[in-house]
Amino acid sequence: MQSANEATMRNGRLTLRQICELLDGEIVCGESRADEHVDSACGCDLMSDVLAFGQPGAVLLTGLTNSQVIRTAEMLDLKGVVFVRNKRPDAETVQMADDLNLVIILTPYPLYESCGKLYAAGLSGSQEKTESLTL
């Protein structure tokens, strides 16, 4: 019999906590929301592309750690942000995310590898979700 984690991963949904585990990460804020599911991810450093292609309820992976990332996540109603390459946002950015109930995860992996790990676990990209909505 398969575990709940395997079933969740197979269905293309991951919790933010599972994402953290897959990326050998650390949750720095939003621990109380870490068991929420996401259906897609967007890996990008251009916030204009995130606004164009991101999906509400997704998780954003990025190497940028400024407050604009958090504002972009707020505008799209994202559930969380993963900061890659051991980058750590400043205290003000973390506080802003906490005030907006965003989960912030830090991972040592680079963006490409982080996205690959999540894709291999069954999490689709935001672009795939957009295409399936228009078909």
N, CA, C and O atoms as a Tinker XYZ file with bonds, in Angstrom:
   540  protein
     1  N      0.853000   -1.185000    0.000000    73     2
     2  CA     0.000000    0.000000    0.000000    64     1     3
     3  C      0.894000    1.242000    0.000000    63     2     4     5
     4  O      1.902000    1.283000    0.707000    81     3
     5  N      0.528000    2.253000   -0.791000    73     3     6
     6  CA     1.347000    3.451000   -0.887000    64     5     7
     7  C      1.064000    4.397000    0.265000    63     6     8     9
     8  O     -0.036000    4.422000    0.816000    81     7
     9  N      2.086000    5.179000    0.620000    73     7    10
    10  CA     1.926000    6.142000    1.701000    64     9    11
    11  C      1.155000    7.357000    1.193000    63    10    12    13
    12  O      0.985000    7.543000   -0.012000    81    11
    13  N      0.694000    8.176000    2.129000    73    11    14
    14  CA    -0.024000    9.400000    1.755000    64    13    15
    15  C      0.889000   10.321000    0.966000    63    14    16    17
    16  O      0.436000   10.979000    0.029000    81    15
    17  N      2.176000   10.384000    1.328000    73    15    18
    18  CA     3.123000   11.220000    0.597000    64    17    19
    19  C      3.234000   10.781000   -0.848000    63    18    20    21
    20  O      3.215000   11.618000   -1.751000    81    19
    21  N      3.349000    9.471000   -1.087000    73    19    22
    22  CA     3.468000    8.965000   -2.453000    64    21    23
    23  C      2.211000    9.272000   -3.256000    63    22    24    25
    24  O      2.299000    9.652000   -4.424000    81    23
    25  N      1.054000    9.113000   -2.647000    73    23    26
    26  CA    -0.197000    9.398000   -3.347000    64    25    27
    27  C     -0.298000   10.880000   -3.684000    63    26    28    29
    28  O     -0.708000   11.238000   -4.789000    81    27
    29  N      0.069000   11.737000   -2.750000    73    27    30
    30  CA     0.015000   13.170000   -2.992000    64    29    31
    31  C      0.964000   13.553000   -4.110000    63    30    32    33
    32  O      0.601000   14.336000   -4.988000    81    31
    33  N      2.174000   13.013000   -4.091000    73    31    34
    34  CA     3.154000   13.346000   -5.112000    64    33    35
    35  C      2.700000   12.837000   -6.476000    63    34    36    37
    36  O      2.898000   13.516000   -7.484000    81    35
    37  N      2.115000   11.694000   -6.522000    73    35    38
    38  CA     1.672000   11.123000   -7.784000    64    37    39
    39  C      0.550000   11.956000   -8.397000    63    38    40    41
    40  O      0.466000   12.068000   -9.620000    81    39
    41  N     -0.300000   12.534000   -7.578000    73    39    42
    42  CA    -1.408000   13.337000   -8.072000    64    41    43
    43  C     -0.975000   14.740000   -8.495000    63    42    44    45
    44  O     -1.823000   15.555000   -8.859000    81    43
    45  N      0.316000   15.038000   -8.457000    73    43    46
    46  CA     0.798000   16.333000   -8.888000    64    45    47
    47  C      0.589000   17.440000   -7.884000    63    46    48    49
    48  O      0.638000   18.621000   -8.230000    81    47
    49  N      0.359000   17.070000   -6.661000    73    47    50
    50  CA     0.187000   18.052000   -5.590000    64    49    51
    51  C      1.203000   17.770000   -4.510000    63    50    52    53
    52  O      1.447000   16.617000   -4.154000    81    51
    53  N      1.782000   18.810000   -4.000000    73    51    54
    54  CA     2.712000   18.684000   -2.888000    64    53    55
    55  C      2.334000   19.707000   -1.826000    63    54    56    57
    56  O      1.816000   20.780000   -2.134000    81    55
    57  N      2.597000   19.361000   -0.586000    73    55    58
    58  CA     2.467000   20.374000    0.454000    64    57    59
    59  C      3.754000   21.192000    0.467000    63    58    60    61
    60  O      4.787000   20.759000   -0.044000    81    59
    61  N      3.675000   22.353000    1.047000    73    59    62
    62  CA     4.872000   23.178000    1.177000    64    61    63
    63  C      5.906000   22.475000    2.053000    63    62    64    65
    64  O      7.109000   22.637000    1.849000    81    63
    65  N      5.443000   21.702000    3.017000    73    63    66
    66  CA     6.375000   20.938000    3.854000    64    65    67
    67  C      7.104000   19.871000    3.026000    63    66    68    69
    68  O      8.305000   19.665000    3.200000    81    67
    69  N      6.380000   19.192000    2.127000    73    67    70
    70  CA     7.014000   18.204000    1.252000    64    69    71
    71  C      8.032000   18.872000    0.332000    63    70    72    73
    72  O      9.105000   18.325000    0.075000    81    71
    73  N      7.686000   20.051000   -0.157000    73    71    74
    74  CA     8.623000   20.805000   -0.993000    64    73    75
    75  C      9.883000   21.103000   -0.208000    63    74    76    77
    76  O     10.992000   20.941000   -0.716000    81    75
    77  N      9.717000   21.534000    1.017000    73    75    78
    78  CA    10.855000   21.823000    1.883000    64    77    79
    79  C     11.728000   20.586000    2.058000    63    78    80    81
    80  O     12.953000   20.667000    1.966000    81    79
    81  N     11.103000   19.450000    2.308000    73    79    82
    82  CA    11.853000   18.201000    2.491000    64    81    83
    83  C     12.582000   17.794000    1.216000    63    82    84    85
    84  O     13.746000   17.398000    1.274000    81    83
    85  N     11.920000   17.885000    0.073000    73    83    86
    86  CA    12.545000   17.521000   -1.202000    64    85    87
    87  C     13.755000   18.392000   -1.520000    63    86    88    89
    88  O     14.702000   17.949000   -2.170000    81    87
    89  N     13.708000   19.631000   -1.055000    73    87    90
    90  CA    14.775000   20.583000   -1.360000    64    89    91
    91  C     15.764000   20.743000   -0.214000    63    90    92    93
    92  O     16.558000   21.684000   -0.197000    81    91
    93  N     15.713000   19.810000    0.756000    73    91    94
    94  CA    16.602000   19.903000    1.927000    64    93    95
    95  C     16.573000   21.314000    2.497000    63    94    96    97
    96  O     17.606000   21.895000    2.830000    81    95
    97  N     15.364000   21.846000    2.598000    73    95    98
    98  CA    15.199000   23.246000    2.960000    64    97    99
    99  C     14.923000   23.504000    4.422000    63    98   100   101
   100  O     14.954000   22.614000    5.272000    81    99
   101  N     14.652000   24.770000    4.665000    73    99   102
   102  CA    14.344000   25.269000    6.006000    64   101   103
   103  C     13.182000   26.241000    5.870000    63   102   104   105
   104  O     13.218000   27.139000    5.029000    81   103
   105  N     12.157000   26.068000    6.686000    73   103   106
   106  CA    11.030000   27.004000    6.689000    64   105   107
   107  C     11.381000   28.131000    7.652000    63   106   108   109
   108  O     11.650000   27.889000    8.828000    81   107
   109  N     11.376000   29.375000    7.143000    73   107   110
   110  CA    11.731000   30.507000    7.997000    64   109   111
   111  C     10.521000   31.325000    8.435000    63   110   112   113
   112  O     10.615000   32.103000    9.384000    81   111
   113  N      9.394000   31.161000    7.761000    73   111   114
   114  CA     8.150000   31.755000    8.257000    64   113   115
   115  C      6.974000   31.037000    7.608000    63   114   116   117
   116  O      7.102000   30.456000    6.530000    81   115
   117  N      5.837000   31.085000    8.275000    73   115   118
   118  CA     4.637000   30.444000    7.765000    64   117   119
   119  C      4.529000   28.973000    8.103000    63   118   120   121
   120  O      3.812000   28.235000    7.427000    81   119
   121  N      5.219000   28.537000    9.124000    73   119   122
   122  CA     5.206000   27.120000    9.525000    64   121   123
   123  C      3.782000   26.593000    9.686000    63   122   124   125
   124  O      3.511000   25.437000    9.364000    81   123
   125  N      2.879000   27.425000   10.178000    73   123   126
   126  CA     1.494000   26.973000   10.406000    64   125   127
   127  C      0.755000   26.671000    9.102000    63   126   128   129
   128  O     -0.271000   25.992000    9.126000    81   127
   129  N      1.253000   27.159000    7.972000    73   127   130
   130  CA     0.612000   26.909000    6.670000    64   129   131
   131  C      1.388000   25.892000    5.832000    63   130   132   133
   132  O      1.044000   25.662000    4.673000    81   131
   133  N      2.404000   25.298000    6.387000    73   131   134
   134  CA     3.293000   24.417000    5.628000    64   133   135
   135  C      2.613000   23.145000    5.132000    63   134   136   137
   136  O      3.139000   22.492000    4.230000    81   135
   137  N      1.477000   22.777000    5.683000    73   135   138
   138  CA     0.794000   21.569000    5.240000    64   137   139
   139  C     -0.254000   21.841000    4.159000    63   138   140   141
   140  O     -1.015000   20.947000    3.787000    81   139
   141  N     -0.289000   23.070000    3.660000    73   139   142
   142  CA    -1.182000   23.401000    2.547000    64   141   143
   143  C     -0.592000   22.867000    1.241000    63   142   144   145
   144  O      0.625000   22.814000    1.068000    81   143
   145  N     -1.470000   22.479000    0.339000    73   143   146
   146  CA    -1.056000   21.931000   -0.950000    64   145   147
   147  C     -0.873000   23.019000   -2.004000    63   146   148   149
   148  O     -1.561000   24.039000   -1.997000    81   147
   149  N      0.056000   22.778000   -2.892000    73   147   150
   150  CA     0.208000   23.597000   -4.090000    64   149   151
   151  C      0.105000   22.666000   -5.290000    63   150   152   153
   152  O      0.488000   21.498000   -5.218000    81   151
   153  N     -0.413000   23.193000   -6.388000    73   151   154
   154  CA    -0.599000   22.403000   -7.596000    64   153   155
   155  C      0.443000   22.701000   -8.662000    63   154   156   157
   156  O      0.589000   21.944000   -9.622000    81   155
   157  N      1.170000   23.806000   -8.495000    73   155   158
   158  CA     2.151000   24.174000   -9.508000    64   157   159
   159  C      3.234000   25.039000   -8.898000    63   158   160   161
   160  O      3.115000   25.539000   -7.779000    81   159
   161  N      4.306000   25.198000   -9.682000    73   159   162
   162  CA     5.434000   26.013000   -9.261000    64   161   163
   163  C      5.883000   26.883000  -10.423000    63   162   164   165
   164  O      5.653000   26.565000  -11.589000    81   163
   165  N      6.524000   27.982000  -10.075000    73   163   166
   166  CA     7.098000   28.891000  -11.063000    64   165   167
   167  C      8.506000   29.216000  -10.604000    63   166   168   169
   168  O      8.696000   29.708000   -9.492000    81   167
   169  N      9.492000   28.951000  -11.441000    73   167   170
   170  CA    10.876000   29.262000  -11.125000    64   169   171
   171  C     11.349000   30.408000  -11.984000    63   170   172   173
   172  O     11.465000   30.263000  -13.201000    81   171
   173  N     11.630000   31.562000  -11.363000    73   171   174
   174  CA    11.942000   32.742000  -12.160000    64   173   175
   175  C     12.563000   33.834000  -11.295000    63   174   176   177
   176  O     12.267000   33.948000  -10.106000    81   175
   177  N     13.436000   34.641000  -11.921000    73   175   178
   178  CA    13.972000   35.820000  -11.258000    64   177   179
   179  C     13.403000   37.118000  -11.819000    63   178   180   181
   180  O     13.671000   38.192000  -11.280000    81   179
   181  N     12.631000   37.035000  -12.881000    73   179   182
   182  CA    11.974000   38.216000  -13.447000    64   181   183
   183  C     10.542000   38.277000  -12.933000    63   182   184   185
   184  O      9.702000   37.464000  -13.319000    81   183
   185  N     10.266000   39.243000  -12.061000    73   183   186
   186  CA     8.944000   39.316000  -11.463000    64   185   187
   187  C      7.881000   39.630000  -12.514000    63   186   188   189
   188  O      6.719000   39.268000  -12.328000    81   187
   189  N      8.243000   40.290000  -13.607000    73   187   190
   190  CA     7.264000   40.525000  -14.672000    64   189   191
   191  C      6.834000   39.206000  -15.309000    63   190   192   193
   192  O      5.671000   39.051000  -15.681000    81   191
   193  N      7.760000   38.254000  -15.438000    73   191   194
   194  CA     7.395000   36.934000  -15.958000    64   193   195
   195  C      6.534000   36.170000  -14.955000    63   194   196   197
   196  O      5.609000   35.458000  -15.345000    81   195
   197  N      6.832000   36.316000  -13.681000    73   195   198
   198  CA     6.013000   35.663000  -12.660000    64   197   199
   199  C      4.584000   36.191000  -12.746000    63   198   200   201
   200  O      3.627000   35.421000  -12.666000    81   199
   201  N      4.443000   37.504000  -12.908000    73   199   202
   202  CA     3.105000   38.090000  -13.024000    64   201   203
   203  C      2.390000   37.610000  -14.278000    63   202   204   205
   204  O      1.170000   37.443000  -14.279000    81   203
   205  N      3.145000   37.389000  -15.340000    73   203   206
   206  CA     2.540000   36.962000  -16.607000    64   205   207
   207  C      2.170000   35.487000  -16.613000    63   206   208   209
   208  O      1.166000   35.104000  -17.213000    81   207
   209  N      2.972000   34.650000  -15.949000    73   207   210
   210  CA     2.795000   33.203000  -16.073000    64   209   211
   211  C      2.475000   32.472000  -14.772000    63   210   212   213
   212  O      2.112000   31.296000  -14.806000    81   211
   213  N      2.602000   33.134000  -13.639000    73   211   214
   214  CA     2.328000   32.480000  -12.364000    64   213   215
   215  C      0.844000   32.214000  -12.186000    63   214   216   217
   216  O      0.004000   32.846000  -12.826000    81   215
   217  N      0.539000   31.284000  -11.320000    73   215   218
   218  CA    -0.848000   30.909000  -11.044000    64   217   219
   219  C     -1.153000   31.087000   -9.558000    63   218   220   221
   220  O     -0.308000   30.783000   -8.715000    81   219
   221  N     -2.335000   31.571000   -9.232000    73   219   222
   222  CA    -2.718000   31.666000   -7.820000    64   221   223
   223  C     -2.578000   30.308000   -7.135000    63   222   224   225
   224  O     -2.902000   29.269000   -7.710000    81   223
   225  N     -2.097000   30.338000   -5.915000    73   223   226
   226  CA    -1.952000   29.112000   -5.144000    64   225   227
   227  C     -0.670000   28.346000   -5.402000    63   226   228   229
   228  O     -0.442000   27.299000   -4.795000    81   227
   229  N      0.172000   28.852000   -6.294000    73   227   230
   230  CA     1.430000   28.172000   -6.623000    64   229   231
   231  C      2.527000   28.557000   -5.632000    63   230   232   233
   232  O      2.316000   29.353000   -4.717000    81   231
   233  N      3.689000   27.975000   -5.841000    73   231   234
   234  CA     4.881000   28.345000   -5.098000    64   233   235
   235  C      5.875000   28.934000   -6.094000    63   234   236   237
   236  O      5.996000   28.448000   -7.218000    81   235
   237  N      6.577000   29.971000   -5.683000    73   235   238
   238  CA     7.572000   30.634000   -6.517000    64   237   239
   239  C      8.961000   30.257000   -6.029000    63   238   240   241
   240  O      9.244000   30.316000   -4.833000    81   239
   241  N      9.826000   29.871000   -6.961000    73   239   242
   242  CA    11.233000   29.620000   -6.656000    64   241   243
   243  C     12.044000   30.718000   -7.312000    63   242   244   245
   244  O     11.882000   30.981000   -8.504000    81   243
   245  N     12.919000   31.365000   -6.549000    73   243   246
   246  CA    13.679000   32.488000   -7.069000    64   245   247
   247  C     14.977000   32.699000   -6.304000    63   246   248   249
   248  O     15.129000   32.258000   -5.165000    81   247
   249  N     15.904000   33.383000   -6.957000    73   247   250
   250  CA    17.158000   33.773000   -6.326000    64   249   251
   251  C     17.114000   35.197000   -5.816000    63   250   252   253
   252  O     18.066000   35.652000   -5.182000    81   251
   253  N     16.039000   35.907000   -6.075000    73   251   254
   254  CA    15.887000   37.273000   -5.577000    64   253   255
   255  C     15.329000   37.240000   -4.163000    63   254   256   257
   256  O     14.452000   36.432000   -3.855000    81   255
   257  N     15.832000   38.108000   -3.313000    73   255   258
   258  CA    15.376000   38.078000   -1.920000    64   257   259
   259  C     14.822000   39.420000   -1.455000    63   258   260   261
   260  O     14.764000   39.675000   -0.252000    81   259
   261  N     14.420000   40.272000   -2.374000    73   259   262
   262  CA    13.932000   41.588000   -1.963000    64   261   263
   263  C     12.419000   41.590000   -1.735000    63   262   264   265
   264  O     11.729000   40.602000   -1.986000    81   263
   265  N     11.936000   42.716000   -1.260000    73   263   266
   266  CA    10.509000   42.820000   -0.925000    64   265   267
   267  C      9.606000   42.737000   -2.156000    63   266   268   269
   268  O      8.426000   42.410000   -2.029000    81   267
   269  N     10.142000   43.029000   -3.352000    73   267   270
   270  CA     9.330000   42.939000   -4.560000    64   269   271
   271  C      8.860000   41.508000   -4.810000    63   270   272   273
   272  O      7.785000   41.293000   -5.369000    81   271
   273  N      9.652000   40.548000   -4.403000    73   271   274
   274  CA     9.251000   39.141000   -4.535000    64   273   275
   275  C      8.004000   38.882000   -3.690000    63   274   276   277
   276  O      7.067000   38.219000   -4.135000    81   275
   277  N      8.006000   39.405000   -2.490000    73   275   278
   278  CA     6.873000   39.203000   -1.591000    64   277   279
   279  C      5.641000   39.941000   -2.116000    63   278   280   281
   280  O      4.530000   39.416000   -2.044000    81   279
   281  N      5.825000   41.138000   -2.638000    73   279   282
   282  CA     4.703000   41.892000   -3.213000    64   281   283
   283  C      4.129000   41.161000   -4.431000    63   282   284   285
   284  O      2.913000   41.120000   -4.621000    81   283
   285  N      5.005000   40.593000   -5.244000    73   283   286
   286  CA     4.549000   39.824000   -6.405000    64   285   287
   287  C      3.754000   38.604000   -5.950000    63   286   288   289
   288  O      2.702000   38.297000   -6.509000    81   287
   289  N      4.261000   37.915000   -4.936000    73   287   290
   290  CA     3.563000   36.744000   -4.389000    64   289   291
   291  C      2.193000   37.142000   -3.849000    63   290   292   293
   292  O      1.218000   36.406000   -4.002000    81   291
   293  N      2.129000   38.294000   -3.227000    73   291   294
   294  CA     0.849000   38.785000   -2.712000    64   293   295
   295  C     -0.127000   39.058000   -3.859000    63   294   296   297
   296  O     -1.295000   38.674000   -3.785000    81   295
   297  N      0.341000   39.710000   -4.904000    73   295   298
   298  CA    -0.529000   40.053000   -6.030000    64   297   299
   299  C     -1.108000   38.816000   -6.702000    63   298   300   301
   300  O     -2.249000   38.832000   -7.164000    81   299
   301  N     -0.324000   37.742000   -6.755000    73   299   302
   302  CA    -0.773000   36.514000   -7.409000    64   301   303
   303  C     -1.431000   35.524000   -6.454000    63   302   304   305
   304  O     -1.879000   34.457000   -6.874000    81   303
   305  N     -1.489000   35.869000   -5.190000    73   303   306
   306  CA    -2.047000   34.976000   -4.179000    64   305   307
   307  C     -1.302000   33.638000   -4.160000    63   306   308   309
   308  O     -1.913000   32.569000   -4.130000    81   307
   309  N      0.040000   33.725000   -4.179000    73   307   310
   310  CA     0.869000   32.525000   -4.068000    64   309   311
   311  C      0.840000   32.024000   -2.634000    63   310   312   313
   312  O      0.556000   32.782000   -1.707000    81   311
   313  N      1.135000   30.743000   -2.459000    73   311   314
   314  CA     1.146000   30.169000   -1.108000    64   313   315
   315  C      2.518000   30.221000   -0.464000    63   314   316   317
   316  O      2.636000   30.196000    0.761000    81   315
   317  N      3.558000   30.293000   -1.290000    73   315   318
   318  CA     4.883000   30.315000   -0.711000    64   317   319
   319  C      5.951000   30.728000   -1.698000    63   318   320   321
   320  O      5.728000   30.792000   -2.907000    81   319
   321  N      7.127000   31.008000   -1.140000    73   319   322
   322  CA     8.302000   31.379000   -1.922000    64   321   323
   323  C      9.470000   30.537000   -1.435000    63   322   324   325
   324  O      9.689000   30.390000   -0.233000    81   323
   325  N     10.217000   29.987000   -2.387000    73   323   326
   326  CA    11.438000   29.260000   -2.078000    64   325   327
   327  C     12.609000   30.099000   -2.561000    63   326   328   329
   328  O     12.710000   30.399000   -3.751000    81   327
   329  N     13.493000   30.479000   -1.648000    73   327   330
   330  CA    14.703000   31.199000   -2.008000    64   329   331
   331  C     15.817000   30.174000   -2.192000    63   330   332   333
   332  O     16.105000   29.382000   -1.296000    81   331
   333  N     16.434000   30.205000   -3.367000    73   331   334
   334  CA    17.435000   29.196000   -3.748000    64   333   335
   335  C     18.858000   29.683000   -3.456000    63   334   336   337
   336  O     19.072000   30.838000   -3.087000    81   335
   337  N     19.816000   28.781000   -3.629000    73   335   338
   338  CA    21.251000   29.054000   -3.498000    64   337   339
   339  C     21.636000   29.630000   -2.132000    63   338   340   341
   340  O     22.488000   30.513000   -2.038000    81   339
   341  N     21.009000   29.127000   -1.095000    73   339   342
   342  CA    21.318000   29.577000    0.261000    64   341   343
   343  C     21.119000   31.071000    0.470000    63   342   344   345
   344  O     21.700000   31.650000    1.388000    81   343
   345  N     20.317000   31.691000   -0.358000    73   343   346
   346  CA    20.063000   33.121000   -0.186000    64   345   347
   347  C     19.041000   33.312000    0.920000    63   346   348   349
   348  O     18.050000   32.589000    1.016000    81   347
   349  N     19.313000   34.305000    1.748000    73   347   350
   350  CA    18.463000   34.572000    2.902000    64   349   351
   351  C     17.938000   36.006000    2.821000    63   350   352   353
   352  O     18.726000   36.949000    2.744000    81   351
   353  N     16.612000   36.177000    2.837000    73   351   354
   354  CA    16.053000   37.531000    2.806000    64   353   355
   355  C     16.325000   38.257000    4.122000    63   354   356   357
   356  O     16.568000   37.627000    5.151000    81   355
   357  N     16.280000   39.587000    4.076000    73   355   358
   358  CA    16.483000   40.354000    5.303000    64   357   359
   359  C     15.247000   40.241000    6.200000    63   358   360   361
   360  O     14.198000   39.754000    5.778000    81   359
   361  N     15.393000   40.695000    7.429000    73   359   362
   362  CA    14.327000   40.556000    8.429000    64   361   363
   363  C     13.044000   41.269000    8.008000    63   362   364   365
   364  O     11.949000   40.782000    8.291000    81   363
   365  N     13.163000   42.405000    7.342000    73   363   366
   366  CA    11.985000   43.147000    6.895000    64   365   367
   367  C     11.193000   42.361000    5.855000    63   366   368   369
   368  O      9.963000   42.359000    5.882000    81   367
   369  N     11.887000   41.700000    4.947000    73   367   370
   370  CA    11.226000   40.894000    3.920000    64   369   371
   371  C     10.539000   39.685000    4.539000    63   370   372   373
   372  O      9.425000   39.334000    4.153000    81   371
   373  N     11.198000   39.054000    5.494000    73   371   374
   374  CA    10.597000   37.911000    6.191000    64   373   375
   375  C      9.355000   38.368000    6.956000    63   374   376   377
   376  O      8.337000   37.676000    6.950000    81   375
   377  N      9.429000   39.517000    7.609000    73   375   378
   378  CA     8.279000   40.029000    8.359000    64   377   379
   379  C      7.113000   40.333000    7.426000    63   378   380   381
   380  O      5.959000   40.055000    7.750000    81   379
   381  N      7.425000   40.907000    6.264000    73   379   382
   382  CA     6.372000   41.196000    5.291000    64   381   383
   383  C      5.685000   39.905000    4.859000    63   382   384   385
   384  O      4.458000   39.850000    4.779000    81   383
   385  N      6.467000   38.872000    4.583000    73   383   386
   386  CA     5.903000   37.578000    4.184000    64   385   387
   387  C      5.066000   36.994000    5.311000    63   386   388   389
   388  O      3.985000   36.454000    5.070000    81   387
   389  N      5.552000   37.097000    6.521000    73   387   390
   390  CA     4.814000   36.570000    7.674000    64   389   391
   391  C      3.485000   37.301000    7.838000    63   390   392   393
   392  O      2.462000   36.674000    8.111000    81   391
   393  N      3.495000   38.616000    7.673000    73   391   394
   394  CA     2.267000   39.406000    7.782000    64   393   395
   395  C      1.243000   39.000000    6.718000    63   394   396   397
   396  O      0.036000   39.110000    6.935000    81   395
   397  N      1.737000   38.528000    5.565000    73   395   398
   398  CA     0.855000   38.130000    4.460000    64   397   399
   399  C      0.546000   36.636000    4.463000    63   398   400   401
   400  O     -0.076000   36.126000    3.531000    81   399
   401  N      0.983000   35.932000    5.517000    73   399   402
   402  CA     0.755000   34.490000    5.660000    64   401   403
   403  C      1.391000   33.671000    4.546000    63   402   404   405
   404  O      0.840000   32.649000    4.137000    81   403
   405  N      2.531000   34.106000    4.057000    73   403   406
   406  CA     3.275000   33.347000    3.060000    64   405   407
   407  C      4.262000   32.416000    3.743000    63   406   408   409
   408  O      4.847000   32.758000    4.770000    81   407
   409  N      4.439000   31.251000    3.170000    73   407   410
   410  CA     5.469000   30.335000    3.652000    64   409   411
   411  C      6.758000   30.672000    2.913000    63   410   412   413
   412  O      6.771000   30.777000    1.686000    81   411
   413  N      7.833000   30.839000    3.662000    73   411   414
   414  CA     9.149000   31.093000    3.076000    64   413   415
   415  C     10.037000   29.900000    3.380000    63   414   416   417
   416  O     10.189000   29.487000    4.529000    81   415
   417  N     10.623000   29.356000    2.311000    73   415   418
   418  CA    11.521000   28.209000    2.418000    64   417   419
   419  C     12.873000   28.605000    1.846000    63   418   420   421
   420  O     12.943000   29.265000    0.809000    81   419
   421  N     13.934000   28.208000    2.513000    73   419   422
   422  CA    15.291000   28.407000    2.010000    64   421   423
   423  C     15.849000   27.057000    1.597000    63   422   424   425
   424  O     15.658000   26.071000    2.309000    81   423
   425  N     16.538000   26.990000    0.458000    73   423   426
   426  CA    17.160000   25.749000   -0.005000    64   425   427
   427  C     18.584000   26.031000   -0.476000    63   426   428   429
   428  O     18.868000   27.109000   -0.997000    81   427
   429  N     19.473000   25.066000   -0.293000    73   427   430
   430  CA    20.841000   25.255000   -0.791000    64   429   431
   431  C     20.972000   25.034000   -2.297000    63   430   432   433
   432  O     21.976000   25.429000   -2.890000    81   431
   433  N     19.981000   24.415000   -2.918000    73   431   434
   434  CA    20.083000   24.079000   -4.337000    64   433   435
   435  C     19.902000   25.303000   -5.228000    63   434   436   437
   436  O     19.203000   26.246000   -4.855000    81   435
   437  N     20.528000   25.294000   -6.403000    73   435   438
   438  CA    20.284000   26.380000   -7.366000    64   437   439
   439  C     18.881000   26.271000   -7.963000    63   438   440   441
   440  O     18.198000   25.264000   -7.780000    81   439
   441  N     18.465000   27.298000   -8.667000    73   439   442
   442  CA    17.107000   27.357000   -9.213000    64   441   443
   443  C     16.797000   26.190000  -10.135000    63   442   444   445
   444  O     15.755000   25.549000   -9.999000    81   443
   445  N     17.689000   25.913000  -11.066000    73   443   446
   446  CA    17.458000   24.848000  -12.041000    64   445   447
   447  C     17.266000   23.498000  -11.348000    63   446   448   449
   448  O     16.329000   22.761000  -11.654000    81   447
   449  N     18.146000   23.190000  -10.430000    73   447   450
   450  CA    18.062000   21.906000   -9.738000    64   449   451
   451  C     16.829000   21.833000   -8.840000    63   450   452   453
   452  O     16.192000   20.783000   -8.752000    81   451
   453  N     16.489000   22.924000   -8.180000    73   451   454
   454  CA    15.299000   22.953000   -7.328000    64   453   455
   455  C     14.040000   22.691000   -8.135000    63   454   456   457
   456  O     13.198000   21.883000   -7.745000    81   455
   457  N     13.916000   23.381000   -9.265000    73   455   458
   458  CA    12.749000   23.167000  -10.130000    64   457   459
   459  C     12.708000   21.736000  -10.637000    63   458   460   461
   460  O     11.642000   21.125000  -10.695000    81   459
   461  N     13.863000   21.201000  -11.002000    73   459   462
   462  CA    13.929000   19.828000  -11.492000    64   461   463
   463  C     13.481000   18.820000  -10.458000    63   462   464   465
   464  O     12.767000   17.871000  -10.779000    81   463
   465  N     13.895000   19.018000   -9.221000    73   463   466
   466  CA    13.500000   18.100000   -8.150000    64   465   467
   467  C     11.981000   18.114000   -7.945000    63   466   468   469
   468  O     11.367000   17.065000   -7.754000    81   467
   469  N     11.390000   19.291000   -7.985000    73   467   470
   470  CA     9.937000   19.382000   -7.793000    64   469   471
   471  C      9.194000   18.814000   -8.988000    63   470   472   473
   472  O      8.170000   18.153000   -8.818000    81   471
   473  N      9.686000   19.056000  -10.186000    73   471   474
   474  CA     9.061000   18.514000  -11.385000    64   473   475
   475  C      9.144000   16.988000  -11.377000    63   474   476   477
   476  O      8.174000   16.309000  -11.714000    81   475
   477  N     10.299000   16.453000  -10.992000    73   475   478
   478  CA    10.473000   14.995000  -10.928000    64   477   479
   479  C      9.538000   14.372000   -9.883000    63   478   480   481
   480  O      9.154000   13.209000  -10.007000    81   479
   481  N      9.173000   15.148000   -8.856000    73   479   482
   482  CA     8.262000   14.655000   -7.822000    64   481   483
   483  C      6.801000   14.763000   -8.252000    63   482   484   485
   484  O      5.905000   14.346000   -7.518000    81   483
   485  N      6.556000   15.323000   -9.446000    73   483   486
   486  CA     5.195000   15.367000   -9.956000    64   485   487
   487  C      4.535000   16.731000   -9.948000    63   486   488   489
   488  O      3.396000   16.860000  -10.397000    81   487
   489  N      5.216000   17.752000   -9.451000    73   487   490
   490  CA     4.627000   19.090000   -9.417000    64   489   491
   491  C      4.790000   19.739000  -10.784000    63   490   492   493
   492  O      5.898000   19.815000  -11.314000    81   491
   493  N      3.697000   20.199000  -11.346000    73   491   494
   494  CA     3.757000   20.791000  -12.681000    64   493   495
   495  C      4.168000   22.257000  -12.608000    63   494   496   497
   496  O      4.142000   22.879000  -11.546000    81   495
   497  N      4.543000   22.780000  -13.749000    73   495   498
   498  CA     4.877000   24.191000  -13.850000    64   497   499
   499  C      3.635000   25.028000  -14.043000    63   498   500   501
   500  O      2.605000   24.522000  -14.487000    81   499
   501  N      3.721000   26.296000  -13.715000    73   499   502
   502  CA     2.584000   27.203000  -13.875000    64   501   503
   503  C      2.172000   27.317000  -15.332000    63   502   504   505
   504  O      0.983000   27.443000  -15.626000    81   503
   505  N      3.124000   27.277000  -16.247000    73   503   506
   506  CA     2.807000   27.371000  -17.666000    64   505   507
   507  C      1.941000   26.189000  -18.106000    63   506   508   509
   508  O      1.020000   26.349000  -18.907000    81   507
   509  N      2.245000   25.003000  -17.575000    73   507   510
   510  CA     1.442000   23.824000  -17.900000    64   509   511
   511  C      0.011000   24.001000  -17.433000    63   510   512   513
   512  O     -0.918000   23.595000  -18.132000    81   511
   513  N     -0.186000   24.593000  -16.275000    73   511   514
   514  CA    -1.536000   24.832000  -15.754000    64   513   515
   515  C     -2.267000   25.826000  -16.648000    63   514   516   517
   516  O     -3.457000   25.659000  -16.916000    81   515
   517  N     -1.562000   26.864000  -17.113000    73   515   518
   518  CA    -2.167000   27.857000  -17.984000    64   517   519
   519  C     -2.607000   27.210000  -19.302000    63   518   520   521
   520  O     -3.712000   27.467000  -19.782000    81   519
   521  N     -1.747000   26.376000  -19.882000    73   519   522
   522  CA    -2.079000   25.722000  -21.139000    64   521   523
   523  C     -3.270000   24.784000  -20.991000    63   522   524   525
   524  O     -4.120000   24.718000  -21.879000    81   523
   525  N     -3.341000   24.053000  -19.873000    73   523   526
   526  CA    -4.455000   23.124000  -19.692000    64   525   527
   527  C     -5.777000   23.862000  -19.499000    63   526   528   529
   528  O     -6.839000   23.325000  -19.811000    81   527
   529  N     -5.715000   25.080000  -18.991000    73   527   530
   530  CA    -6.943000   25.863000  -18.820000    64   529   531
   531  C     -7.476000   26.381000  -20.145000    63   530   532   533
   532  O     -8.677000   26.617000  -20.276000    81   531
   533  N     -6.594000   26.564000  -21.137000    73   531   534
   534  CA    -7.029000   27.107000  -22.416000    64   533   535
   535  C     -7.396000   26.029000  -23.430000    63   534   536   537
   536  O     -7.930000   26.348000  -24.493000    81   535
   537  N     -7.125000   24.770000  -23.131000    73   535   538
   538  CA    -7.437000   23.698000  -24.086000    64   537   539
   539  C     -8.892000   23.336000  -24.099000    63   538   540
   540  O     -9.301000   22.453000  -24.852000    81   539
